Amino acid sequence: MSTSPSSLLVVDDEPYILDTLSRILAKDFQVFTASSAKEAREVFARHPVHVIIADQKMPGETGVELLEWVRQNHPKTIRLMMTGFADFEVTVKAINRGQIYRMILKPWRTDELILILQSAARLYQLERSHEQLMADLQKLNSELEGRVEVRTRELEEAVRQLHQKNSMLEKLSLTDALTGLPNRRAMDRVAEAEVRRRARHATPLALGLVDVDHFKQVNSAYLLPGGDHVLTCLGQVLASSVRMEDTVGRVGGEEFLVVAPETNPEGAVVLGERIRQMVERTPVHYQDQAIRITVSVGFGVVDATTTASYAQLRHIAAAALEEAKRTGRNRCIVSPLSPPPMAEPAAM
């Protein structure tokens, strides 16, 4: 909470009252004065006003009209009214239109007036403190969510992504210590969740396996520290190659898994080729040397109408990866899951 004095605007058409209140309140407040609603607006244009106390009877606009304007244009300012007439109708208007904090009758008792204004200033500061606390809490939550950008095509999708990323941050056991990517356990959960989701919403799904070509040669040439550095950099390249809605993680020594929701075979070809080309074009720098690596990529894809399990998709992706390696490496093979054949009608 701020330690500087709260700002107070006193609005009254009697100079004596303005001078008197300025003198007795200067110790506790930064006091501004105005003799009309017009002058009060000018003060608001130049200074932040925490608390305003306005007389009801003024030439031109009344205190109720001024406080109503303050409520509409500066709603955080705490509003009080002074009046020399205990008019019930005016009080109701002040409450309904100006939504005042307190009504103060003239003549006032100085000690009571100071206590009321101090209470209003504390209320202002508490409300701002609460707003700051809420902003800090939102910032902390945003940091915990990491780089997750919720795409709100539909509420369920946004909640799914937020829950997925928050769970990864909260459970260190689901993070690969070397690359910072999700580990195999986490990727299994993501893939299983996507399989269940597509069963409800009938969308295609692609599952990709990425394996470093001739990785043993990298370990032999640069030893384990060099190999670990290559895997770490590869993880960064893969993470930057996939879409926001995709998830990539490390599931083995030099093997990575990509889960790509709502991706058909053509989309899997584009994604797989982008991964392969970015790895091929991005050398890894280690001990003043540029290590060039390639990857083989295998994707299994199921269309929107075919039923498939995670195990089936992973098996198809593994077979596609094996074909990519067997046919020369540094390739991407996409294998759609064929729907089961329709049963022939029984002979009459």
URBELRA-V125493 format. One record per residue. N is the residue number from 0. RES is the residue in one letter. SS is DSSP state (h for helix, s for strand, l for the rest). PSI is psi in whole degrees, -180 to 180 (* if undefined). Layout:
# URBELRA-V125493
n & res & ss & psi
N & RES & SS & PSI
N & RES & SS & PSI
This chain:
# URBELRA-V125493
n & res & ss & psi
0 & M & l & 142
1 & S & l & 142
2 & T & l & -9
3 & S & l & 152
4 & P & l & 145
5 & S & s & 151
6 & S & s & 138
7 & L & s & 129
8 & L & s & 121
9 & V & s & 124
10 & V & s & 116
11 & D & l & 144
12 & D & l & 1
13 & E & l & 113
14 & P & h & -36
15 & Y & h & -43
16 & I & h & -42
17 & L & h & -46
18 & D & h & -43
19 & T & h & -48
20 & L & h & -37
21 & S & h & -42
22 & R & h & -45
23 & I & h & -19
24 & L & h & -7
25 & A & l & -29
26 & K & l & -33
27 & D & l & -15
28 & F & s & 158
29 & Q & s & 105
30 & V & s & 130
31 & F & s & 151
32 & T & s & 153
33 & A & s & 143
34 & S & l & 1
35 & S & l & 168
36 & A & h & -36
37 & K & h & -46
38 & E & h & -34
39 & A & h & -42
40 & R & h & -38
41 & E & h & -37
42 & V & h & -45
43 & F & h & -34
44 & A & h & -24
45 & R & h & -28
46 & H & l & 150
47 & P & l & 135
48 & V & l & 119
49 & H & l & -42
50 & V & s & 138
51 & I & s & 137
52 & I & s & 120
53 & A & s & 140
54 & D & s & 146
55 & Q & l & -47
56 & K & l & 102
57 & M & l & 152
58 & P & l & 145
59 & G & l & -122
60 & E & l & 145
61 & T & l & 170
62 & G & h & -38
63 & V & h & -45
64 & E & h & -39
65 & L & h & -46
66 & L & h & -31
67 & E & h & -41
68 & W & h & -41
69 & V & h & -44
70 & R & h & -39
71 & Q & h & -35
72 & N & h & -25
73 & H & l & 66
74 & P & l & -19
75 & K & l & -19
76 & T & l & 131
77 & I & s & 131
78 & R & s & 131
79 & L & s & 156
80 & M & s & 141
81 & M & s & 143
82 & T & s & 147
83 & G & l & 0
84 & F & l & 123
85 & A & l & 69
86 & D & l & 117
87 & F & h & -40
88 & E & h & -41
89 & V & h & -41
90 & T & h & -44
91 & V & h & -44
92 & K & h & -41
93 & A & h & -39
94 & I & h & -45
95 & N & h & -43
96 & R & h & -44
97 & G & h & -14
98 & Q & l & 59
99 & I & l & 157
100 & Y & l & -45
101 & R & s & 153
102 & M & s & 128
103 & I & s & 127
104 & L & s & 140
105 & K & l & 145
106 & P & l & 147
107 & W & l & 161
108 & R & l & 125
109 & T & h & -47
110 & D & h & -38
111 & E & h & -41
112 & L & h & -45
113 & I & h & -43
114 & L & h & -41
115 & I & h & -45
116 & L & h & -37
117 & Q & h & -40
118 & S & h & -42
119 & A & h & -41
120 & A & h & -40
121 & R & h & -39
122 & L & h & -45
123 & Y & h & -49
124 & Q & h & -38
125 & L & h & -41
126 & E & h & -41
127 & R & h & -38
128 & S & h & -41
129 & H & h & -42
130 & E & h & -42
131 & Q & h & -40
132 & L & h & -43
133 & M & h & -39
134 & A & h & -41
135 & D & h & -40
136 & L & h & -40
137 & Q & h & -38
138 & K & h & -43
139 & L & h & -43
140 & N & h & -39
141 & S & h & -39
142 & E & h & -38
143 & L & h & -33
144 & E & l & -10
145 & G & l & -135
146 & R & l & 17
147 & V & l & 127
148 & E & l & 109
149 & V & l & 122
150 & R & l & 120
151 & T & l & 50
152 & R & l & -32
153 & E & l & 154
154 & L & h & -42
155 & E & h & -40
156 & E & h & -42
157 & A & h & -44
158 & V & h & -39
159 & R & h & -46
160 & Q & h & -43
161 & L & h & -44
162 & H & h & -41
163 & Q & h & -49
164 & K & h & -38
165 & N & h & -39
166 & S & h & -38
167 & M & h & -38
168 & L & h & -37
169 & E & h & -24
170 & K & l & 100
171 & L & h & -23
172 & S & h & -12
173 & L & h & 9
174 & T & s & 133
175 & D & l & 122
176 & A & l & -30
177 & L & l & -51
178 & T & l & -17
179 & G & l & 1
180 & L & l & 166
181 & P & s & 144
182 & N & l & -171
183 & R & h & -42
184 & R & h & -43
185 & A & h & -42
186 & M & h & -36
187 & D & h & -42
188 & R & h & -42
189 & V & h & -46
190 & A & h & -43
191 & E & h & -40
192 & A & h & -40
193 & E & h & -37
194 & V & h & -43
195 & R & h & -40
196 & R & h & -43
197 & R & h & -25
198 & A & h & -29
199 & R & h & -36
200 & H & h & -1
201 & A & l & 67
202 & T & l & 155
203 & P & l & 162
204 & L & s & 136
205 & A & s & 139
206 & L & s & 124
207 & G & s & 142
208 & L & s & 132
209 & V & s & 127
210 & D & s & 137
211 & V & s & 131
212 & D & l & 133
213 & H & l & 45
214 & F & h & -28
215 & K & h & -34
216 & Q & h & -36
217 & V & h & -45
218 & N & h & -37
219 & S & h & -39
220 & A & h & -35
221 & Y & h & 6
222 & L & h & -180
223 & L & h & -40
224 & P & h & -40
225 & G & h & -40
226 & G & h & -42
227 & D & h & -40
228 & H & h & -40
229 & V & h & -45
230 & L & h & -39
231 & T & h & -47
232 & C & h & -37
233 & L & h & -41
234 & G & h & -39
235 & Q & h & -40
236 & V & h & -43
237 & L & h & -43
238 & A & h & -34
239 & S & h & -9
240 & S & h & -27
241 & V & l & 169
242 & R & l & 168
243 & M & l & -37
244 & E & l & -9
245 & D & l & 161
246 & T & s & 133
247 & V & s & 140
248 & G & s & 166
249 & R & s & 124
250 & V & l & -3
251 & G & l & -168
252 & G & l & -64
253 & E & l & 26
254 & E & s & 136
255 & F & s & 152
256 & L & s & 137
257 & V & s & 126
258 & V & s & 118
259 & A & s & 96
260 & P & s & 154
261 & E & l & 43
262 & T & l & 120
263 & N & l & 179
264 & P & h & -40
265 & E & h & -41
266 & G & h & -35
267 & A & h & -37
268 & V & h & -46
269 & V & h & -46
270 & L & h & -46
271 & G & h & -41
272 & E & h & -37
273 & R & h & -42
274 & I & h & -50
275 & R & h & -45
276 & Q & h & -40
277 & M & h & -39
278 & V & h & -44
279 & E & h & -33
280 & R & h & -3
281 & T & l & 97
282 & P & l & 152
283 & V & s & 126
284 & H & s & 123
285 & Y & s & 122
286 & Q & l & 52
287 & D & l & 22
288 & Q & s & 149
289 & A & s & 112
290 & I & s & 120
291 & R & l & 129
292 & I & l & 163
293 & T & l & 164
294 & V & s & 152
295 & S & s & 140
296 & V & s & 133
297 & G & s & 127
298 & F & s & 134
299 & G & s & 134
300 & V & s & 136
301 & V & s & 137
302 & D & l & -178
303 & A & l & -22
304 & T & l & -6
305 & T & l & 135
306 & T & l & 135
307 & A & l & 146
308 & S & l & 165
309 & Y & h & -42
310 & A & h & -40
311 & Q & h & -47
312 & L & h & -42
313 & R & h & -38
314 & H & h & -43
315 & I & h & -42
316 & A & h & -40
317 & A & h & -40
318 & A & h & -39
319 & A & h & -39
320 & L & h & -42
321 & E & h & -39
322 & E & h & -39
323 & A & h & -39
324 & K & h & -41
325 & R & h & -28
326 & T & l & 20
327 & G & l & -7
328 & R & l & 175
329 & N & l & 46
330 & R & l & 162
331 & C & s & 124
332 & I & s & 129
333 & V & s & 126
334 & S & s & 109
335 & P & s & 147
336 & L & l & 120
337 & S & l & 138
338 & P & l & 151
339 & P & l & 145
340 & P & l & 146
341 & M & l & 140
342 & A & l & 138
343 & E & l & 143
344 & P & l & 143
345 & A & l & 144
346 & A & l & 139
347 & M & l & *
